[in-house]
Amino acid sequence: MCIKAIRFREARASQTAFPSKELGNERIQLYNPFDYLQSDEEITEYLTQALMDDDPRVLGIALGYLAKARGIADLAEKTGLNRESLYKTLSGKTQPKWSTINRIIKALNIRIQAVT
């Protein structure tokens, strides 16, 4: 999936922190790419593309999807941040401090590696 398609879906889905939304009389599930990424390699590639994007909010949104897939409550406990702060931080609507993103990355067991 190309990064532009991912960004479009993320932008649409990040408009709400709820896992589903009512549209007329129908209830639809919001898109979470981690529902479809099967292998560690796919997850790594997705997060790498998000990190390399020119828009720094994309990484926060991508981490938000991963956090939702793994459980916000568990992440809140590991980071010491409350759930509301995590949703706000990972919504793409704010510019969180690197220290906050770093705590989230460590709690999600993600390792960032510089490659030259």
C-alpha positions in Angstrom: 0.0 0.0 0.0 1.5 3.4 -0.9 2.1 6.0 1.8 -0.3 8.5 0.3 -3.2 5.9 0.6 -2.1 5.2 4.1 -2.0 8.9 5.0 -5.5 9.5 3.4 -7.0 6.6 5.4 -5.2 7.8 8.6 -6.4 11.3 8.2 -10.0 10.1 7.8 -9.8 7.7 10.6 -8.0 10.0 13.0 -11.0 12.3 13.1 -12.3 10.3 16.1 -10.8 8.2 18.8 -13.7 5.7 18.8 -13.3 2.3 17.1 -16.5 2.6 15.1 -18.8 5.4 13.9 -22.5 5.6 12.9 -23.2 6.7 9.4 -26.9 7.1 9.0 -28.5 3.9 10.2 -25.3 1.9 9.7 -22.4 1.4 12.1 -19.0 1.2 10.3 -15.7 0.1 11.6 -12.9 2.7 11.3 -9.8 1.7 9.3 -6.8 0.5 11.3 -3.9 -0.7 9.1 -2.6 -3.0 11.9 -5.7 -5.1 11.4 -4.3 -6.1 8.0 -0.5 -6.1 8.6 0.4 -9.7 9.3 4.1 -10.0 9.7 6.7 -8.1 11.7 8.3 -7.1 8.3 5.1 -5.5 7.2 4.7 -3.6 10.5 8.4 -2.5 10.3 7.9 -1.2 6.7 4.7 0.6 7.7 6.4 2.3 10.6 9.5 3.1 8.6 7.5 4.8 5.9 5.6 6.8 8.6 8.9 7.9 10.1 10.4 8.9 6.8 7.3 11.0 5.8 7.8 14.7 5.6 4.9 15.3 7.9 5.9 14.5 11.5 2.3 13.9 12.5 2.2 10.7 10.3 4.5 8.9 12.8 2.2 9.8 15.7 -0.8 8.6 13.8 0.9 5.3 12.9 1.9 4.8 16.5 -1.7 5.6 17.5 -3.0 2.8 15.3 -0.4 0.4 16.7 -1.4 1.4 20.2 -5.1 0.9 19.6 -4.3 -2.6 18.1 -2.2 -3.6 21.1 -4.4 -1.8 23.7 -4.5 1.8 24.9 -5.0 0.9 28.5 -1.9 -1.3 28.6 0.1 1.4 26.9 -1.2 4.0 29.4 0.0 1.8 32.3 3.5 1.2 30.7 4.1 4.9 29.8 2.5 6.5 32.9 0.3 8.6 30.7 -3.5 8.6 31.0 -5.6 7.3 28.1 -6.9 10.7 27.2 -3.4 12.1 26.8 -2.4 9.1 24.7 -5.4 9.6 22.3 -4.6 13.3 22.1 -0.9 12.7 21.5 -1.4 10.1 18.9 -4.3 11.8 17.0 -2.1 13.8 14.6 -3.7 17.0 15.8 -0.9 18.0 18.2 2.9 18.1 18.1 4.0 16.0 21.0 7.4 16.3 22.7 10.0 13.8 21.6 10.2 12.5 25.2 6.5 11.5 25.0 6.9 9.8 21.6 10.1 8.1 22.9 8.2 6.7 26.0 5.4 5.4 23.7 8.0 3.8 21.3 9.7 2.1 24.2 6.5 0.9 25.7 5.4 -0.6 22.3 8.8 -2.4 22.1 9.8 -0.6 19.0 13.5 0.0 18.3 14.5 2.8 16.0 17.8 2.3 14.2 19.8 4.9 12.2 21.0 3.6 8.8 23.4 5.4 6.6 
